[in-house]
Amino acid sequence: MTRLPKTRIPKTRLPKTRIPETRIPETRIPETRIPEPEPAEAEIEIFHNDQFLPPVSRWTTLGGFFMLATFAGSIALASVTSYSATIKADAIVRPDGEVHVVQAVTEGTVESVAVSENQPVKAGDAIAVVDASSLGNQKKQLQEIVSQAQAEVDRITIQLRELENQILASAQVSSGTAAQQELIEPALVKLAASLPDVAERLGRSRRVLLVKRSTLQQQLIQAKKEFDRIEFKLENSTVRAPSDGTILRLEVRNPGQTVQAGSPIAQIVPSGVPLVLKAKVASQDIARVQVNQPVQIRISALPFPDYGTLKGTVSAIAPDAIAPQNPTNSLGTAYYEVTIKPEKTYLSKLKSASGQFFGNPQGNEPRQYSLQSGMEGRADIITGQETVLTFVLRKARLLTDW
């Protein structure tokens, strides 16, 4: 193995070069929240352990049980407790039958009113007097027209008879063998054969008189009809009651009011007719109303605290709805008229706590007040028995549907 000799390499020094300093801009790194580590199993056991929670009070436990028992008991009580389900309706006392409407026969102004509402009247009693002075003037004029027309008809009849006699004489026909009217036409034919000019003149005159008499007779018939009509109005210028009864309503109250022929003057309730109540039941409730259902009635003129209620039953239900006639109707929509027959037609005052009757200082005998046609009230139609729970559920269902 041969060893090579060492060769020494001379050192060369490089010049120093200064590198410029470069500053790196700071970059802000966004903060990132590191989720906390889940608790260890030992820590979870601590939270499940209720050694740090306060113990439940005995009274709190009893209170909770009491509330549950009260709720359950309320439901049970509501399911067995029943009450009377009713339909409330406005009602008015009316006679069981038709009300007689008295109308004016003639037009004019009211001179006087002889009755007042709720006043009993007899058949033929005067209710009101209508001024018919203008009809009196018309009657006088028609009397003159009828007299003149009748006189003219009589005059034409005499002329016609004279002319017919002249025709018969000219034709030399005797009127004793047959009726004169039956001989006129043959006589004119016979006369026309011998004297045509005379026959034509007499025939024309006869026809003119016949037409004129016929026209006057028609006018006379019309004038007599008008005369009879005016006389009838004059006789009925005093409006009278057609039957015994009680004045329910007056359409005229003060003298000077103008009325037309046929306009209503008064309404009369016939005597001896039983009273009933006419109730207005809304269309949505009519399906629950049936004949013979019991009814509790309160009369507005006889306060409930003093007089109590009046019992009755449903006797009839209208087959069709009635549209409201005015916008002030309390229902606002169509309604059915239900007829209610009361058990009695009067109410008596109730006794007070001291045993006396309200409003009676003596306190010995009860005061009875009879129903009158036109009295208003409220009818509670009992449609059946219903539990409180059923009522609550029905109302809840209605609210849900709404």
C-alpha positions in Angstrom: 0.0 0.0 0.0 1.6 3.3 -1.1 0.9 6.5 0.9 0.4 9.7 -1.1 2.1 12.8 0.0 0.0 15.5 1.7 -0.7 18.5 -0.4 -1.5 21.7 1.4 -4.2 23.9 -0.2 -3.9 27.6 0.5 -6.8 29.3 2.3 -8.7 31.9 0.4 -10.7 34.5 2.3 -14.0 35.6 0.7 -15.1 39.2 1.2 -17.9 39.7 3.7 -21.2 40.6 2.1 -24.0 42.2 4.2 -27.4 40.8 3.6 -30.2 43.3 4.1 -32.7 42.6 6.9 -36.2 41.8 5.7 -39.1 42.1 8.2 -41.9 39.5 7.9 -45.3 41.1 8.5 -47.2 39.7 11.4 -50.2 37.5 10.6 -53.0 37.3 13.2 -54.3 33.8 13.6 -58.0 33.7 14.6 -58.7 32.3 18.0 -60.2 28.9 18.0 -62.0 27.7 21.0 -61.1 24.3 21.8 -64.2 22.4 23.2 -63.8 21.3 26.7 -63.3 17.7 27.2 -66.4 15.7 28.3 -66.5 15.0 31.9 -65.2 11.8 33.0 -67.4 9.0 34.1 -66.8 9.8 37.7 -68.0 13.4 37.2 -71.2 12.1 35.5 -71.9 10.0 38.5 -71.7 13.1 40.7 -74.4 14.8 38.7 -76.7 11.7 38.9 -76.2 11.6 42.6 -78.9 13.7 44.4 -76.9 14.1 47.5 -76.5 17.8 46.7 -80.3 18.4 45.8 -82.7 19.4 48.6 -85.2 16.7 49.6 -88.8 16.9 48.4 -91.1 18.2 51.1 -93.8 16.0 52.3 -96.4 18.8 52.0 -95.3 19.3 48.4 -96.0 15.7 47.7 -99.3 15.8 49.4 -100.3 19.0 47.6 -99.5 17.3 44.2 -101.6 14.3 45.1 -104.4 16.6 46.3 -104.4 18.6 43.0 -104.5 15.3 41.0 -107.3 14.0 43.1 -109.2 17.3 42.8 -108.9 17.3 39.0 -110.0 13.7 38.7 -112.9 14.3 41.1 -114.0 17.4 39.1 -114.0 15.4 35.9 -116.0 12.6 37.6 -118.4 15.1 39.1 -118.9 16.9 35.8 -119.6 13.7 34.1 -122.5 12.8 36.4 -123.9 16.3 37.3 -126.6 17.3 34.9 -128.5 20.5 34.2 -131.4 21.6 31.9 -130.2 22.7 28.5 -132.2 25.7 27.3 -132.7 27.8 24.2 -133.4 31.5 25.0 -135.7 33.4 22.8 -137.6 36.7 22.8 -141.3 36.3 23.1 -144.5 38.5 23.0 -148.0 37.8 24.3 -150.5 37.4 21.4 -154.1 36.0 21.1 -154.4 32.5 19.9 -155.9 33.4 16.5 -156.0 36.2 14.1 -156.0 39.8 15.2 -158.7 41.9 13.6 -157.2 44.8 11.6 -159.7 47.7 11.2 -159.1 49.7 8.0 -160.2 53.1 6.8 -162.9 52.9 4.1 -162.5 56.4 2.9 -159.5 58.8 2.5 -159.3 62.0 4.4 -158.1 63.6 7.6 -158.9 62.2 11.1 -161.4 64.4 12.9 -161.2 62.5 16.2 -159.9 59.4 17.9 -162.4 57.8 20.3 -160.4 55.0 21.9 -156.9 54.3 23.3 -154.7 51.2 23.4 -155.7 48.3 25.8 -159.2 49.7 26.0 -162.1 47.2 25.7 -164.6 47.9 23.0 -167.9 46.4 21.8 -169.0 45.6 18.3 -170.1 48.9 16.6 -168.2 51.2 18.9 -166.6 54.2 17.2 -162.8 54.1 17.0 -162.1 57.1 14.9 -164.0 59.6 12.6 -162.6 60.6 9.2 -163.5 64.0 7.7 -165.4 63.2 4.5 -166.6 66.7 3.6 -165.1 66.4 0.1 -167.1 63.2 -0.5 -170.3 65.1 0.5 -169.6 67.6 -2.3 -169.0 64.8 -4.8 -172.3 63.2 -3.7 -174.2 66.4 -4.4 -172.6 66.7 -7.9 -173.4 63.1 -8.7 -177.0 63.6 -7.5 -177.4 66.4 -10.1 -175.7 64.3 -12.8 -178.0 61.4 -12.1 -181.1 63.5 -12.1 -180.2 65.2 -15.4 -179.3 62.0 -17.1 -182.5 60.3 -15.9 -184.6 63.2 -17.1 -182.8 63.1 -20.5 -183.4 59.4 -20.8 -187.1 59.9 -20.0 -187.4 62.6 -22.6 -185.7 60.5 -25.3 -188.0 57.6 -24.4 -191.0 59.8 -24.9 -189.7 61.0 -28.3 -188.9 57.5 -29.3 -192.4 56.3 -28.5 -194.0 59.2 -30.4 -191.7 58.5 -33.4 -192.6 54.8 -33.4 -196.3 55.7 -33.2 -195.8 57.9 -36.3 -194.1 55.1 -38.1 -196.9 52.7 -37.4 -199.5 55.3 -38.4 -197.7 56.0 -41.7 -197.5 52.3 -42.5 -201.1 51.9 -41.5 -200.3 49.1 -39.0 -202.4 48.6 -35.9 -200.4 48.3 -32.7 -203.1 46.4 -30.9 -202.4 43.0 -32.5 -198.8 42.7 -31.2 -196.2 44.4 -29.1 -195.2 47.8 -30.6 -191.5 47.0 -30.7 -192.1 43.9 -32.8 -194.1 45.9 -35.3 -191.6 48.7 -36.0 -189.3 46.9 -38.3 -192.1 45.4 -40.5 -193.8 48.8 -40.6 -190.6 50.4 -41.8 -190.2 47.8 -44.6 -193.8 48.3 -45.6 -193.4 52.1 -45.5 -190.2 51.9 -47.6 -192.1 50.3 -50.4 -194.5 53.1 -50.7 -192.7 56.1 -49.3 -189.0 55.4 -49.2 -187.9 59.0 -48.3 -190.3 59.1 -45.3 -189.2 55.6 -44.2 -185.5 56.5 -44.4 -186.0 59.7 -42.4 -188.1 58.1 -39.7 -185.8 55.1 -39.4 -182.7 57.3 -39.1 -184.4 59.4 -36.4 -185.3 56.3 -34.5 -181.7 54.9 -34.7 -180.3 58.2 -33.4 -182.7 58.3 -30.5 -181.9 54.6 -29.6 -178.1 55.2 -29.6 -178.5 58.4 -27.6 -180.7 56.7 -25.0 -178.4 53.7 -24.8 -175.4 56.1 -24.2 -177.3 58.0 -21.5 -178.4 54.8 -19.8 -174.7 53.6 -19.6 -173.7 56.9 -18.1 -176.5 56.7 -15.7 -175.5 53.2 -14.6 -171.9 54.4 -13.9 -173.1 57.5 -12.1 -175.4 55.5 -9.9 -172.5 53.1 -9.0 -170.2 56.0 -8.1 -173.0 57.5 -6.1 -173.5 54.3 -4.2 -169.7 54.0 -3.6 -169.5 57.6 -2.2 -172.6 57.0 0.0 -171.0 53.8 1.4 -167.8 55.8 2.2 -169.9 58.5 3.9 -171.7 55.9 6.0 -168.3 54.4 7.0 -166.5 57.7 7.6 -166.9 56.7 11.3 -164.6 53.7 11.8 -166.2 51.2 14.1 -165.1 48.0 15.9 -166.2 44.9 13.9 -166.4 42.7 17.1 -166.0 42.7 20.8 -162.4 42.9 22.0 -159.5 45.0 23.2 -157.6 47.6 21.3 -154.2 46.1 20.8 -152.6 48.9 18.7 -153.7 52.2 17.3 -152.2 53.4 14.0 -153.7 56.9 14.4 -153.4 58.8 17.6 -154.0 62.5 16.9 -156.6 64.4 14.9 -155.4 65.9 11.7 -153.6 62.8 10.5 -154.2 61.9 6.8 -155.4 58.4 6.0 -155.9 56.6 2.7 -158.6 54.2 1.9 -157.5 50.7 3.1 -154.9 52.0 5.5 -155.0 50.3 9.0 -156.6 52.3 11.8 -156.4 49.8 14.7 -155.8 46.2 15.7 -158.4 44.5 17.9 -157.9 41.3 20.0 -161.1 39.4 20.0 -162.7 38.7 23.4 -162.7 35.2 24.8 -159.6 34.1 22.8 -156.9 32.4 24.9 -153.5 34.1 25.0 -150.3 32.5 23.9 -146.7 33.6 23.5 -144.9 33.9 20.1 -141.2 33.2 20.5 -138.5 34.0 17.9 -136.1 31.1 17.7 -132.9 31.5 15.7 -132.5 29.2 12.7 -129.4 27.5 14.1 -131.4 26.4 17.2 -134.7 25.3 15.7 -133.5 21.7 15.2 -133.4 21.3 19.0 -137.0 22.5 19.6 -139.9 20.1 19.6 -143.6 20.2 20.4 -144.5 19.6 24.1 -141.1 20.7 25.4 -141.4 22.6 28.8 -140.8 26.3 28.8 -140.0 28.8 31.5 -141.3 32.3 30.8 -140.3 35.6 32.2 -142.5 38.7 31.6 -140.7 42.0 31.4 -143.6 44.0 32.8 -143.8 41.6 35.8 -140.2 41.4 37.2 -138.9 38.0 38.0 -137.8 38.7 41.6 -141.3 39.7 42.5 -143.5 37.5 40.4 -141.3 34.5 39.4 -141.7 32.6 36.2 -144.6 31.3 34.2 -144.6 27.7 33.0 -145.7 26.6 29.6 -145.2 24.1 26.7 -144.4 24.4 23.1 -147.6 23.9 21.1 -146.6 24.7 17.5 -143.5 25.4 15.4 -143.7 27.5 12.2 -142.9 25.3 9.1 -140.8 28.1 7.5 -138.4 30.8 8.6 -139.5 34.4 8.7 -137.1 37.1 7.3 -136.6 40.1 9.6 -138.7 43.0 8.6 -136.4 45.7 10.1 -132.6 46.0 10.8 -133.3 46.5 14.5 -134.3 42.8 14.9 -132.4 41.4 17.9 -131.6 38.2 16.0 -130.4 39.9 12.8 -131.2 36.9 10.7 -134.2 34.8 9.8 -136.1 33.1 12.7 -138.8 30.6 13.3 -142.0 31.5 15.2 -142.6 29.1 18.0 -146.0 29.2 19.7 -146.0 28.6 23.5 -149.1 27.8 25.5 -148.8 29.0 29.1 -150.3 27.0 32.0 -152.1 30.1 33.3 -152.6 33.7 32.1 -151.7 35.5 35.3 -148.8 35.9 37.7 -149.0 36.4 41.5 -146.6 38.3 43.7 -144.2 36.2 45.7 -143.9 36.1 49.5 -141.1 37.9 51.2 -139.0 36.4 54.0 -141.4 37.7 56.5 -144.3 35.9 54.9 -145.9 38.9 53.4 -146.4 39.5 49.7 -144.2 41.9 47.9 -145.8 45.3 47.3 -148.8 44.5 49.5 -148.7 46.3 52.8 -151.4 44.2 54.3 -149.7 41.0 53.3 -152.9 39.0 53.5 -153.8 38.1 49.9 -151.6 37.8 46.9 -152.1 40.2 44.0 -152.7 38.6 40.6 -151.8 40.4 37.4 -153.3 39.0 34.2 -151.3 38.8 31.0 -152.2 41.3 28.3 -151.7 41.1 24.6 -148.5 42.9 23.6 -146.5 42.2 26.7 -142.9 41.2 26.0 -140.8 38.6 27.8 -138.2 35.9 27.4 -138.8 32.2 26.9 -136.3 29.5 28.1 -137.2 26.4 26.1 -135.9 23.3 27.9 -134.5 21.0 25.3 -133.3 18.2 27.6 -130.8 17.3 30.3 -127.1 17.6 29.7 -124.0 16.9 31.9 -121.6 19.6 32.7 -118.8 17.6 31.0 -120.8 17.4 27.8 -121.4 21.1 27.9 -117.7 21.9 28.3 -116.7 19.5 25.5 -119.4 21.0 23.2 -118.2 24.5 23.9 -114.6 23.5 23.4 -115.5 21.9 20.1 -117.3 25.1 19.0 -114.3 27.1 19.9 -112.0 24.7 18.0 -114.2 24.9 14.9 -114.2 28.7 15.2 
